[in-house]
Amino acid sequence: MDKYLDELDFNIFEFRAACNGDELLTLMAHLFEKHSLLDSLGIETDVFNRFILRIQTGYPNNPYHNSTHAADVVQTTNYLIVKGNFIERAELSNLELAAMYLASAVHDYEHP
């Protein structure tokens, strides 16, 4: 999956279909696992999953500001982090990396 998540031509709509509409949860869980963020920050998996599901359901079902858009922004953020070698260049801590992904996920939370 990393091979695709790290590319700009990632197709969020195909990913959404493959995840049965849980694209934000699936993407966030994968990225946090990939970077060992849950372990390093002491976050329990079930707590994390409930939190992300709450975010996912906080996005309205409208044509643009929806959970698919949020997942797309998370994936684009990931692309910039990976391709720009940003973790090393900015000497990001795990907390800072988690904050970047979470900020991407919630940027339009409950947007009308």
C-alpha positions in Angstrom: 0.0 0.0 0.0 2.9 2.4 0.8 3.9 2.4 -2.9 0.6 3.9 -3.8 0.1 6.2 -0.8 3.4 7.9 -1.4 2.5 8.9 -5.0 0.7 12.1 -6.2 -1.5 10.1 -8.7 -3.1 8.1 -5.9 -6.7 7.5 -6.7 -8.7 8.3 -3.6 -12.0 7.1 -5.1 -10.6 3.7 -5.8 -9.2 3.6 -2.3 -12.6 4.6 -0.9 -14.3 1.8 -2.8 -11.7 -0.7 -1.6 -12.2 0.5 2.0 -16.0 0.3 1.9 -16.3 4.0 2.8 -13.9 3.8 5.7 -11.1 5.5 3.7 -10.1 8.0 6.4 -9.9 5.4 9.2 -8.0 2.9 7.0 -5.6 5.6 5.8 -4.9 7.0 9.2 -4.5 3.6 10.8 -2.1 2.6 8.1 0.0 5.8 8.4 0.1 5.6 12.2 1.2 2.0 12.1 3.7 2.6 9.3 5.5 5.2 11.5 4.9 3.4 14.8 3.1 6.4 16.1 0.6 4.6 18.3 3.3 2.7 20.1 5.7 5.6 20.5 3.0 8.0 21.7 1.3 5.4 23.9 -2.0 5.5 22.1 -4.2 2.4 22.4 -5.4 1.1 19.0 -9.1 0.9 19.9 -9.0 4.5 21.3 -7.4 5.7 18.2 -9.8 3.9 15.9 -12.8 5.3 17.8 -11.4 8.8 17.6 -10.8 8.6 13.9 -14.2 7.1 13.3 -15.7 10.1 15.2 -13.8 12.4 12.9 -14.9 10.4 9.8 -18.6 10.6 10.8 -18.2 14.3 11.6 -17.8 15.0 7.9 -21.1 15.7 6.3 -22.3 13.7 3.3 -22.0 16.4 0.7 -20.3 16.6 -2.7 -16.9 18.1 -1.5 -16.3 18.6 2.2 -16.7 15.0 3.1 -14.5 12.2 4.6 -13.2 11.3 1.2 -11.8 14.8 0.8 -10.3 14.6 4.3 -8.6 11.3 3.4 -7.4 12.8 0.1 -5.8 15.7 2.1 -4.1 13.2 4.5 -2.7 11.3 1.5 -1.4 14.5 -0.1 0.2 15.5 3.2 1.8 12.1 3.3 3.1 12.5 -0.2 4.7 15.8 0.6 6.2 14.4 3.8 7.6 11.3 2.1 8.8 12.8 -1.2 10.1 16.0 0.4 12.0 13.9 3.0 10.4 16.2 5.5 10.7 13.9 8.6 14.5 14.1 8.3 14.8 17.6 7.0 12.6 19.1 9.7 13.7 16.6 12.3 10.1 15.9 13.1 9.3 14.2 16.3 6.7 11.5 16.3 4.3 13.9 18.0 4.8 16.5 15.3 4.3 13.9 12.6 1.1 12.6 14.2 -0.1 16.3 14.6 0.5 16.8 10.8 -1.6 13.8 9.9 -4.3 14.7 12.4 -4.5 18.3 11.3 -5.0 17.0 7.7 -7.7 14.7 8.8 -9.7 17.3 10.8 -9.1 20.4 8.6 -12.8 20.5 7.5 -14.4 18.6 10.4 -18.1 19.5 10.6 -17.7 22.0 7.7 -21.2 22.9 6.5 
